[in-house]
Amino acid sequence: MNGCALKRLLGTWTIVFVGLGVAIGSGVFTTPGDMAGWIPSPGWLLVAWIAGGAITYLQALVTAELATRFPQAGAEYQYLRAAYGDFAAFFFGWSFTIFVTGAGTGVIAAGLGRLASQLFGWSVPAAESVFGCAALALVTAANVIGLRAGAVFQNLLTILKVATVVGIGIVAWVGAGRWTPQVETTPIDAVTAKGFLLGLVSVMWSYAGATDSAKLAEEMRDARQRLPRALASTTIFLTAVYVLYQYGLLCAATPQAMRGSGSAAAAALSRVGLTGFREVVLIAGILVCLGSISSTILSNVRVTFALARDGLAPAALARMNAGQSPVWSQMLAAGIAAVFVLQRSFTEILGIYFVASTILYGMAYVSLIVFRARDRRAGIRRDEVFLAPGGVGTALFVTSVQMLIAIFVAMEEIGRGGHDWLYTLGVLAIVAGAFPLWRKIAKRQ
């Protein structure tokens, strides 16, 4: 299929699995160790995970309304184009391709590379990049075969990694021989507001992508009815998995024991005498990252596809093969991700991702306010659309959260003397400035 028509091949469970698959990635293994350094309290650690789930649930409600208004490939790209026109769509589409699809996938691949290097005992810095790029090539090849094959591949990986994460939590819980977390040895006032916010930012990385399945709305059967339920179910299930996982680790080890650990799960299991599980945990982490890369590429390249279909990117990026897979868009995404993996570390790519993605998603959430205002002025009722509870208030809240995260991440990097936040803003400015040039090129063609 070289055209741009899309068949509705996906059901509710595939959409749920895509959301879970994108979200459950490197964060679930790296986040608890980082969080323990900022939030040295079991109770407050669990509060941070629940707060992250609540914020993501509100984001899912806003996304559900926007997706049922415009059930087309590309999700946020479509909302911004309808709200603000081609310039906003061009800016979002290309920025998303570079920083959310590219850098976001790169973070996961870099995390996989770190886990694989630990598994094989390779301390050479280049080893992480080699493993990360190899994973990108493997997953892209599987997804290029076609949508059905890619969906089956990512569904199987998602089921496997959900079972793995839950299993690790249960093993830690049972191995600890206790039903409650270890007694706190740190006073509650040692948890500062800054520390809690830093921990919450890490939590949000673990939830990132939970609503990305909305980008497949055009390929979902009965999207207006099924998509809101799928998005809400994804968030609720994801929160339950994460809280169970973190609770199990806290039963096995104190935050102090997990602090700074590259694999908090391995650290927690070793505290209860299960040292032989280190390799099992690392292999599980690699499989989890593979599934997350698959889901991320499967859903997010729909933005690049939609961008090209609307004439705002080279037409080749909108071409589908016989299996309904945008081959060139997927290869572009994997290529950008590989560049990030080769040039930056896991932590550095994560900072770049957050600065850009929070701005881009914030723009998309604001579009709900625009559509509500238009409907009110025109006296239009949208009975066919899912209306997010709280409407404008909910959209303003999740937008504010996005902006605060962007500012917070940038300030932290400035404090460390880093400049990637500035480079990121510079690339965003270049993308915005490229729009007039693209219009001229498109007119000539």
Secondary structure by P-SEA (a helix, b strand, c coil): cccccccccccaaaaaaaaaaaaccccccccaaaaaaacccaaaaaaaaaaaaaaaaaaaaaaaaaaaaccccaaaaaaaaacccaaaaaaaaaaaaccccaaaaaaaaaaaaaaaaaaacccccaaaaaaaaaaaaaaaaaaaccaaaaaaaaaaaaaaaaaaaaaaaaaaaaaaccccccccccccccccaaaaaaaaaaaaaaacccccccccccccccccccaaaaaaaaaaaaaaaaaaaaaaaaaacccccccccccaaaaaaaaaccccaaaaaaaaaaaaaaaaaaaaaaccaaaaaaaaaacccccccccccccccaaaaaaaaaaaaaaaaacccaaaaaaaaaacaaaaaaaaaaaaaaaaaaaaaaccccccccccccaaaaaaaaaaaaaaaaaaaaaaaaaacccaaaaaaaaaaaaaaaaaaaaaaaaac
